[in-house]
Amino acid sequence: MIRYLGSTKNLVGCAGGLVGVLLHLAGAVDGAWPAVVAGLYAAGALLAPPEEVRLVPVDAVTEAGLLRAGLDDLVREVGAQSSRVPEPAVAAVGRIGAVLGDLLGRPEALAADPDLRHTAVRLARTDLPLSVRTYLNLPWWFAVRQRAGGEPSPGDQLVTQLGLLEAEAHRLAERVYAAEVDRQADHTRYLRDRDADGQP
């Protein structure tokens, strides 16, 4: 009962009931206002999303942890299916998982740039799993056969998709690590200048 009081359904229901009270105070409903309030509360509680749907976004650290765990599971699954997944695809999934895993290990950097965060989340949560799962949903004998008319096989399509995703992951990494790269270059210049001046 106490848990329900703080639930999304109760909060949305209370908002509906409050609308009923306001309608009564505005004179829109007369003697039947308690029934209107109860009806609006019930409608709000029924239409509210279940608790699994969060109205408040997950914080960046929690989201990054969940995504890294999902990536690890996906990489392990592809490794376990290596007999039916093209070898270049197995290797590419591992590399993409490593790049995205490193990026998600810096949730503060992603949280500071919503565009970077959106791209990393899309790659880890949607694009990479969709490519892999679509391929794995095919029967092995169908996935490896060459298609009529010289069209790429599903295995070839998977390798192509993973190549595109890996390139995007590396572009994202370049943006995330740009500040560190610039700092390293500045330090190299400083050391060279100091060496040229003969400073101890």
Accessible surface in RSA format (square Angstrom, percent):
REM  Atomic radii and reference values for relative SASA: ProtOr
REM  Chains: A
REM  Algorithm: Lee & Richards
REM  Probe-radius: 1.40
REM  Slices: 20
REM RES _ NUM      All-atoms   Total-Side   Main-Chain    Non-polar    All polar
REM                ABS   REL    ABS   REL    ABS   REL    ABS   REL    ABS   REL
RES MET A   1   175.38  90.8 128.69  85.2  46.68 111.1 110.58  94.0  64.80  85.8
RES ILE A   2   149.98  85.3 143.33 106.8   6.66  16.0 143.33 103.2   6.66  18.1
RES ARG A   3   209.74  88.1 193.74  98.8  16.01  38.1  84.76 115.8 124.98  75.7
RES TYR A   4    85.45  39.9  80.92  46.0   4.53  11.8  73.96  55.6  11.49  14.2
RES LEU A   5    94.69  52.7  87.22  62.4   7.46  18.8  87.37  61.4   7.32  19.7
RES GLY A   6    58.79  72.5   0.00   N/A  58.79  72.5  34.99  96.0  23.81  53.3
RES SER A   7    12.29  10.4   9.61  12.8   2.68   6.2  12.29  26.2   0.00   0.0
RES THR A   8    17.87  12.7  15.98  16.2   1.89   4.5   1.18   1.6  16.69  25.2
RES LYS A   9    68.36  33.4  68.36  41.9   0.00   0.0  54.56  49.1  13.81  14.7
RES ASN A  10    16.04  11.1  16.04  15.5   0.00   0.0   0.00   0.0  16.04  15.5
RES LEU A  11   106.46  59.3  99.58  71.2   6.88  17.3 100.13  70.3   6.33  17.0
RES VAL A  12    50.54  33.3  47.39  42.9   3.15   7.6  49.49  43.0   1.05   2.8
RES GLY A  13     0.00   0.0   0.00   N/A   0.00   0.0   0.00   0.0   0.00   0.0
RES CYS A  14    65.55  49.6  56.35  62.9   9.20  21.6  27.15  68.8  38.41  41.4
RES ALA A  15    56.28  51.7  49.09  75.8   7.18  16.3  54.42  76.6   1.85   4.9
RES GLY A  16    13.71  16.9   0.00   N/A  13.71  16.9  13.43  36.9   0.28   0.6
RES GLY A  17     5.82   7.2   0.00   N/A   5.82   7.2   5.82  16.0   0.00   0.0
RES LEU A  18   105.80  58.9 101.58  72.7   4.22  10.6 104.19  73.2   1.62   4.3
RES VAL A  19    74.54  49.0  74.46  67.4   0.08   0.2  74.46  64.7   0.08   0.2
RES GLY A  20     0.00   0.0   0.00   N/A   0.00   0.0   0.00   0.0   0.00   0.0
RES VAL A  21    50.19  33.0  50.19  45.4   0.00   0.0  50.19  43.6   0.00   0.0
RES LEU A  22   100.53  56.0  96.97  69.4   3.57   9.0  97.18  68.2   3.36   9.0
RES LEU A  23    68.97  38.4  68.54  49.0   0.43   1.1  68.97  48.4   0.00   0.0
RES HIS A  24    59.06  32.3  52.37  36.4   6.69  17.1  29.70  30.6  29.36  34.2
RES LEU A  25   132.31  73.7  98.38  70.4  33.93  85.3 101.57  71.3  30.74  82.7
RES ALA A  26    85.57  78.7  42.60  65.7  42.97  97.7  55.44  78.1  30.13  79.8
RES GLY A  27    52.68  65.0   0.00   N/A  52.68  65.0  28.39  77.9  24.29  54.4
RES ALA A  28    71.25  65.5  30.65  47.3  40.60  92.4  42.34  59.6  28.91  76.6
RES VAL A  29    32.59  21.4  26.83  24.3   5.76  13.9  31.60  27.5   0.99   2.7
RES ASP A  30   112.30  78.7 101.79 101.3  10.51  24.8  36.51  85.9  75.79  75.6
RES GLY A  31    70.23  86.6   0.00   N/A  70.23  86.6  43.99 120.7  26.24  58.8
RES ALA A  32    63.63  58.5  52.56  81.1  11.07  25.2  60.49  85.2   3.13   8.3
RES TRP A  33    92.50  37.1  92.50  44.8   0.00   0.0  73.32  39.1  19.17  31.1
RES PRO A  34    71.68  52.2  64.62  58.9   7.06  25.7  67.36  55.6   4.32  26.9
RES ALA A  35    70.20  64.5  53.90  83.2  16.30  37.1  61.31  86.3   8.89  23.5
RES VAL A  36    42.54  28.0  35.75  32.4   6.79  16.4  42.34  36.8   0.20   0.5
RES VAL A  37    31.41  20.7  31.41  28.4   0.00   0.0  31.41  27.3   0.00   0.0
RES ALA A  38    61.02  56.1  50.56  78.0  10.46  23.8  57.63  81.2   3.39   9.0
RES GLY A  39    39.79  49.1   0.00   N/A  39.79  49.1  34.51  94.7   5.28  11.8
RES LEU A  40    57.06  31.8  55.31  39.6   1.75   4.4  55.31  38.8   1.75   4.7
RES TYR A  41    65.14  30.4  65.14  37.1   0.00   0.0  58.47  43.9   6.67   8.2
RES ALA A  42    46.07  42.4  42.52  65.6   3.56   8.1  46.07  64.9   0.00   0.0
RES ALA A  43    42.88  39.4  37.41  57.7   5.47  12.5  42.35  59.6   0.54   1.4
RES GLY A  44    10.59  13.1   0.00   N/A  10.59  13.1   9.92  27.2   0.68   1.5
RES ALA A  45    13.23  12.2  12.20  18.8   1.03   2.3  12.41  17.5   0.81   2.2
RES LEU A  46   143.35  79.8 122.65  87.7  20.70  52.0 123.00  86.4  20.36  54.8
RES LEU A  47   150.75  84.0 123.20  88.1  27.55  69.2 126.03  88.5  24.72  66.5
RES ALA A  48     6.85   6.3   0.00   0.0   6.85  15.6   2.08   2.9   4.77  12.6
RES PRO A  49    41.15  30.0  34.74  31.7   6.41  23.3  41.15  34.0   0.00   0.0
RES PRO A  50    67.95  49.5  66.77  60.9   1.18   4.3  67.95  56.1   0.00   0.0
RES GLU A  51    90.10  51.7  71.75  54.3  18.35  43.7  44.93  86.9  45.17  36.9
RES GLU A  52   147.93  84.9 117.25  88.7  30.68  73.0  72.94 141.1  74.99  61.2
RES VAL A  53    77.92  51.3  72.30  65.5   5.62  13.6  76.38  66.4   1.54   4.2
RES ARG A  54   173.34  72.8 142.72  72.8  30.62  72.9  28.89  39.5 144.45  87.5
RES LEU A  55   117.62  65.5  84.11  60.2  33.50  84.2  86.92  61.0  30.69  82.6
RES VAL A  56   114.24  75.2 110.40  99.9   3.84   9.3 111.06  96.5   3.18   8.6
RES PRO A  57   114.76  83.6  91.83  83.7  22.93  83.3 102.56  84.7  12.21  75.9
RES VAL A  58    42.54  28.0  30.56  27.7  11.98  28.9  36.71  31.9   5.83  15.8
RES ASP A  59    82.09  57.5  70.11  69.8  11.98  28.3  50.48 118.8  31.61  31.5
RES ALA A  60    15.15  13.9   8.91  13.7   6.24  14.2   9.14  12.9   6.00  15.9
RES VAL A  61   101.83  67.0  98.20  88.9   3.64   8.8  98.20  85.3   3.64   9.9
RES THR A  62    64.78  46.1  56.32  57.1   8.46  20.2  43.46  58.4  21.32  32.2
RES GLU A  63    22.16  12.7  21.93  16.6   0.23   0.6   2.35   4.6  19.81  16.2
RES ALA A  64     5.33   4.9   4.34   6.7   0.98   2.2   5.04   7.1   0.29   0.8
RES GLY A  65    38.87  47.9   0.00   N/A  38.87  47.9  31.80  87.3   7.07  15.8
RES LEU A  66   113.91  63.4 104.25  74.6   9.66  24.3 105.10  73.8   8.81  23.7
RES LEU A  67    13.78   7.7  10.74   7.7   3.04   7.6  12.45   8.7   1.32   3.6
RES ARG A  68   104.36  43.8 103.77  52.9   0.59   1.4  16.93  23.1  87.43  53.0
RES ALA A  69    54.37  50.0  47.51  73.3   6.87  15.6  52.98  74.6   1.39   3.7
RES GLY A  70    38.43  47.4   0.00   N/A  38.43  47.4  32.00  87.8   6.42  14.4
RES LEU A  71     5.19   2.9   3.08   2.2   2.11   5.3   3.89   2.7   1.29   3.5
RES ASP A  72    77.26  54.1  74.47  74.1   2.79   6.6  11.20  26.4  66.06  65.9
RES ASP A  73    77.26  54.1  72.29  71.9   4.98  11.8  26.25  61.8  51.01  50.9
RES LEU A  74     3.12   1.7   3.03   2.2   0.09   0.2   3.03   2.1   0.09   0.2
RES VAL A  75    49.94  32.9  47.05  42.6   2.89   7.0  47.05  40.9   2.89   7.8
RES ARG A  76   151.59  63.6 140.49  71.6  11.10  26.4  77.95 106.5  73.64  44.6
RES GLU A  77    59.07  33.9  51.88  39.3   7.19  17.1  28.87  55.8  30.20  24.7
RES VAL A  78     1.26   0.8   1.26   1.1   0.00   0.0   1.26   1.1   0.00   0.0
RES GLY A  79    36.31  44.8   0.00   N/A  36.31  44.8  24.83  68.1  11.47  25.7
RES ALA A  80    89.27  82.1  47.75  73.7  41.52  94.4  59.86  84.3  29.40  77.9
RES GLN A  81    61.32  34.3  59.80  43.7   1.52   3.6   3.33   7.1  58.00  44.0
RES SER A  82    61.07  51.6  47.62  63.6  13.45  31.0  19.56  41.7  41.52  58.2
RES SER A  83   116.96  98.8  72.53  96.8  44.44 102.4  57.96 123.4  59.00  82.7
RES ARG A  84    53.76  22.6  46.22  23.6   7.54  18.0  26.68  36.5  27.08  16.4
RES VAL A  85     8.27   5.4   2.74   2.5   5.53  13.3   3.48   3.0   4.79  13.0
RES PRO A  86    37.01  27.0  24.00  21.9  13.01  47.3  36.14  29.8   0.88   5.4
RES GLU A  87   126.64  72.7 118.19  89.4   8.45  20.1  68.89 133.3  57.75  47.2
RES PRO A  88    69.91  51.0  62.92  57.4   6.99  25.4  67.64  55.8   2.27  14.1
RES ALA A  89     0.13   0.1   0.00   0.0   0.13   0.3   0.13   0.2   0.00   0.0
RES VAL A  90    37.78  24.9  33.24  30.1   4.54  10.9  33.24  28.9   4.54  12.3
RES ALA A  91    37.77  34.7  24.99  38.6  12.78  29.1  35.83  50.5   1.95   5.2
RES ALA A  92     6.19   5.7   6.19   9.6   0.00   0.0   6.19   8.7   0.00   0.0
RES VAL A  93     1.38   0.9   1.38   1.2   0.00   0.0   1.38   1.2   0.00   0.0
RES GLY A  94    27.67  34.1   0.00   N/A  27.67  34.1  20.26  55.6   7.41  16.6
RES ARG A  95   117.43  49.3 112.19  57.2   5.24  12.5  63.02  86.1  54.41  33.0
RES ILE A  96     0.76   0.4   0.76   0.6   0.00   0.0   0.76   0.5   0.00   0.0
RES GLY A  97     8.50  10.5   0.00   N/A   8.50  10.5   3.45   9.5   5.05  11.3
RES ALA A  98    60.05  55.2  46.59  71.9  13.46  30.6  58.06  81.8   1.99   5.3
RES VAL A  99    24.42  16.1  21.83  19.8   2.59   6.3  24.19  21.0   0.23   0.6
RES LEU A 100     0.17   0.1   0.17   0.1   0.00   0.0   0.17   0.1   0.00   0.0
RES GLY A 101    12.59  15.5   0.00   N/A  12.59  15.5  12.59  34.5   0.00   0.0
RES ASP A 102    90.76  63.6  82.36  82.0   8.40  19.9  16.67  39.2  74.09  73.9
RES LEU A 103     0.19   0.1   0.19   0.1   0.00   0.0   0.19   0.1   0.00   0.0
RES LEU A 104     3.44   1.9   1.74   1.2   1.71   4.3   1.74   1.2   1.71   4.6
RES GLY A 105    37.12  45.8   0.00   N/A  37.12  45.8  10.55  28.9  26.57  59.5
RES ARG A 106    77.14  32.4  77.14  39.3   0.00   0.0  11.96  16.3  65.18  39.5
RES PRO A 107    19.90  14.5  19.31  17.6   0.59   2.1  19.90  16.4   0.00   0.0
RES GLU A 108   118.91  68.3 105.89  80.1  13.02  31.0  75.08 145.2  43.84  35.8
RES ALA A 109    31.55  29.0  20.48  31.6  11.07  25.2  28.28  39.8   3.27   8.7
RES LEU A 110     4.74   2.6   4.74   3.4   0.00   0.0   4.74   3.3   0.00   0.0
RES ALA A 111    51.00  46.9  28.47  43.9  22.52  51.2  29.01  40.9  21.98  58.2
RES ALA A 112    85.89  79.0  47.75  73.7  38.14  86.8  58.96  83.0  26.93  71.3
RES ASP A 113    47.80  33.5  46.52  46.3   1.28   3.0  13.29  31.3  34.52  34.4
RES PRO A 114   105.53  76.9  98.10  89.4   7.42  27.0 101.61  83.9   3.91  24.3
RES ASP A 115    79.71  55.8  72.49  72.1   7.22  17.1  32.31  76.0  47.40  47.3
RES LEU A 116    13.42   7.5  13.42   9.6   0.00   0.0  13.42   9.4   0.00   0.0
RES ARG A 117    61.49  25.8  61.49  31.3   0.00   0.0  17.58  24.0  43.91  26.6
RES HIS A 118   111.56  61.0 105.25  73.2   6.31  16.1  72.25  74.5  39.31  45.7
RES THR A 119    16.14  11.5  16.14  16.4   0.00   0.0   7.94  10.7   8.20  12.4
RES ALA A 120     0.13   0.1   0.00   0.0   0.13   0.3   0.00   0.0   0.13   0.3
RES VAL A 121    21.50  14.1  21.50  19.5   0.00   0.0  21.50  18.7   0.00   0.0
RES ARG A 122    79.16  33.2  75.36  38.4   3.80   9.0  41.08  56.1  38.08  23.1
RES LEU A 123     1.15   0.6   1.15   0.8   0.00   0.0   1.15   0.8   0.00   0.0
RES ALA A 124     7.10   6.5   0.03   0.0   7.07  16.1   0.03   0.0   7.07  18.7
RES ARG A 125   126.04  52.9 107.68  54.9  18.36  43.7  51.87  70.9  74.18  45.0
RES THR A 126    65.71  46.7  61.50  62.3   4.21  10.0  44.88  60.3  20.83  31.5
RES ASP A 127    31.86  22.3  28.09  28.0   3.77   8.9   7.00  16.5  24.87  24.8
RES LEU A 128     0.67   0.4   0.67   0.5   0.00   0.0   0.67   0.5   0.00   0.0
RES PRO A 129    28.54  20.8  28.45  25.9   0.09   0.3  28.54  23.6   0.00   0.0
RES LEU A 130   112.79  62.8 108.57  77.7   4.21  10.6 112.54  79.0   0.25   0.7
RES SER A 131    13.48  11.4   9.21  12.3   4.28   9.8   2.84   6.0  10.64  14.9
RES VAL A 132     3.30   2.2   3.21   2.9   0.10   0.2   3.28   2.8   0.03   0.1
RES ARG A 133   100.91  42.4 100.37  51.2   0.54   1.3  47.09  64.4  53.82  32.6
RES THR A 134    76.45  54.4  72.72  73.7   3.73   8.9  66.04  88.7  10.41  15.7
RES TYR A 135     6.94   3.2   4.09   2.3   2.85   7.4   6.37   4.8   0.57   0.7
RES LEU A 136    22.48  12.5  11.10   7.9  11.38  28.6  11.10   7.8  11.38  30.6
RES ASN A 137   123.22  85.0  90.90  87.8  32.31  77.8  26.28  63.2  96.94  93.7
RES LEU A 138    51.35  28.6  49.55  35.4   1.80   4.5  49.97  35.1   1.38   3.7
RES PRO A 139    63.83  46.5  52.24  47.6  11.59  42.1  63.49  52.4   0.34   2.1
RES TRP A 140   160.69  64.5 158.70  76.8   1.99   4.7 134.55  71.7  26.13  42.4
RES TRP A 141   139.90  56.1 135.13  65.4   4.78  11.2 117.01  62.4  22.90  37.1
RES PHE A 142    57.82  28.9  57.59  35.7   0.23   0.6  57.59  34.9   0.23   0.7
RES ALA A 143     0.10   0.1   0.10   0.1   0.00   0.0   0.10   0.1   0.00   0.0
RES VAL A 144    80.95  53.3  61.68  55.8  19.27  46.4  65.35  56.8  15.60  42.3
RES ARG A 145   121.48  51.0 113.86  58.0   7.62  18.1  40.46  55.3  81.02  49.1
RES GLN A 146   130.47  73.0 108.29  79.1  22.18  52.8  61.94 131.8  68.53  52.0
RES ARG A 147   106.17  44.6  95.52  48.7  10.65  25.4  10.56  14.4  95.62  58.0
RES ALA A 148    96.44  88.7  68.66 106.0  27.78  63.2  80.31 113.1  16.13  42.7
RES GLY A 149    83.26 102.7   0.00   N/A  83.26 102.7  43.59 119.6  39.67  88.9
RES GLY A 150    74.76  92.2   0.00   N/A  74.76  92.2  39.01 107.1  35.74  80.0
RES GLU A 151    90.91  52.2  87.50  66.2   3.41   8.1  25.37  49.1  65.54  53.5
RES PRO A 152    64.39  46.9  58.26  53.1   6.13  22.3  64.19  53.0   0.20   1.2
RES SER A 153     4.39   3.7   4.39   5.9   0.00   0.0   0.00   0.0   4.39   6.1
RES PRO A 154    19.73  14.4  13.50  12.3   6.23  22.6  17.45  14.4   2.28  14.2
RES GLY A 155     5.25   6.5   0.00   N/A   5.25   6.5   5.25  14.4   0.00   0.0
RES ASP A 156    64.40  45.1  61.41  61.1   3.00   7.1  16.30  38.4  48.10  48.0
RES GLN A 157    73.26  41.0  72.77  53.2   0.49   1.2  18.48  39.3  54.78  41.5
RES LEU A 158     4.96   2.8   3.52   2.5   1.44   3.6   4.67   3.3   0.28   0.8
RES VAL A 159    53.37  35.1  50.17  45.4   3.20   7.7  50.31  43.7   3.07   8.3
RES THR A 160    80.81  57.5  71.75  72.7   9.06  21.6  53.29  71.6  27.52  41.6
RES GLN A 161    71.85  40.2  70.36  51.4   1.49   3.5  25.75  54.8  46.10  35.0
RES LEU A 162     0.04   0.0   0.04   0.0   0.00   0.0   0.04   0.0   0.00   0.0
RES GLY A 163    37.75  46.6   0.00   N/A  37.75  46.6  30.83  84.6   6.92  15.5
RES LEU A 164   121.16  67.5 116.37  83.3   4.79  12.0 117.22  82.3   3.94  10.6
RES LEU A 165    18.60  10.4  18.55  13.3   0.04   0.1  18.60  13.1   0.00   0.0
RES GLU A 166    25.37  14.6  25.37  19.2   0.00   0.0   8.39  16.2  16.98  13.9
RES ALA A 167    43.96  40.4  35.59  54.9   8.36  19.0  42.49  59.8   1.47   3.9
RES GLU A 168    38.54  22.1  38.24  28.9   0.31   0.7   9.36  18.1  29.18  23.8
RES ALA A 169     0.01   0.0   0.01   0.0   0.00   0.0   0.01   0.0   0.00   0.0
RES HIS A 170    83.37  45.6  82.86  57.6   0.50   1.3  57.59  59.4  25.78  30.0
RES ARG A 171   138.48  58.1 136.83  69.8   1.65   3.9  66.42  90.8  72.06  43.7
RES LEU A 172     3.03   1.7   1.04   0.7   1.98   5.0   2.58   1.8   0.45   1.2
RES ALA A 173    12.61  11.6  12.49  19.3   0.11   0.3  12.61  17.8   0.00   0.0
RES GLU A 174   124.02  71.2 111.98  84.7  12.04  28.7  48.27  93.4  75.75  61.8
RES ARG A 175   114.14  47.9  96.46  49.2  17.68  42.1  51.59  70.5  62.54  37.9
RES VAL A 176    12.81   8.4   0.00   0.0  12.81  30.9   2.07   1.8  10.74  29.1
RES TYR A 177    58.30  27.2  58.30  33.2   0.00   0.0  51.86  39.0   6.44   7.9
RES ALA A 178    44.68  41.1  40.58  62.6   4.11   9.3  44.68  62.9   0.00   0.0
RES ALA A 179    58.56  53.8  48.05  74.1  10.51  23.9  54.38  76.6   4.18  11.1
RES GLU A 180    62.59  35.9  57.75  43.7   4.85  11.5  37.87  73.2  24.72  20.2
RES VAL A 181    90.32  59.4  88.50  80.1   1.82   4.4  89.57  77.8   0.75   2.0
RES ASP A 182    86.99  60.9  85.65  85.3   1.34   3.2  23.61  55.6  63.38  63.2
RES ARG A 183   146.36  61.5 141.76  72.3   4.60  10.9  70.20  95.9  76.16  46.2
RES GLN A 184   127.83  71.5 121.98  89.1   5.86  13.9  36.10  76.8  91.73  69.6
RES ALA A 185    40.04  36.8  31.87  49.2   8.17  18.6  38.33  54.0   1.71   4.5
RES ASP A 186    74.78  52.4  69.37  69.0   5.41  12.8  27.44  64.6  47.34  47.2
RES HIS A 187   101.77  55.6  97.95  68.1   3.82   9.8  68.69  70.8  33.08  38.5
RES THR A 188    53.33  37.9  51.88  52.6   1.45   3.5  32.96  44.3  20.37  30.8
RES ARG A 189   132.43  55.6 131.30  66.9   1.13   2.7  63.72  87.1  68.70  41.6
RES TYR A 190   113.36  52.9 108.51  61.7   4.85  12.6  85.67  64.4  27.69  34.1
RES LEU A 191    71.58  39.9  67.39  48.2   4.20  10.6  67.72  47.6   3.87  10.4
RES ARG A 192   167.23  70.2 160.61  81.9   6.62  15.8  56.91  77.8 110.32  66.9
RES ASP A 193    90.19  63.2  87.82  87.4   2.37   5.6  25.03  58.9  65.16  65.0
RES ARG A 194    85.21  35.8  82.95  42.3   2.26   5.4   7.33  10.0  77.87  47.2
RES ASP A 195   118.41  82.9 101.06 100.6  17.35  41.0  24.12  56.8  94.29  94.0
RES ALA A 196    88.48  81.3  46.92  72.4  41.56  94.5  58.03  81.7  30.44  80.6
RES ASP A 197   101.95  71.4  67.64  67.3  34.31  81.1  20.15  47.4  81.80  81.6
RES GLY A 198    60.78  75.0   0.00   N/A  60.78  75.0  33.96  93.2  26.82  60.1
RES GLN A 199    97.98  54.8  80.23  58.6  17.75  42.3  23.93  50.9  74.05  56.2
RES PRO A 200   166.06 121.0 107.41  97.9  58.65 213.2 147.47 121.8  18.59 115.5
END  Absolute sums over single chains surface
CHAIN  1 A    12765.7      10583.9       2181.8       8169.1       4596.6
END  Absolute sums over all chains
TOTAL         12765.7      10583.9       2181.8       8169.1       4596.6
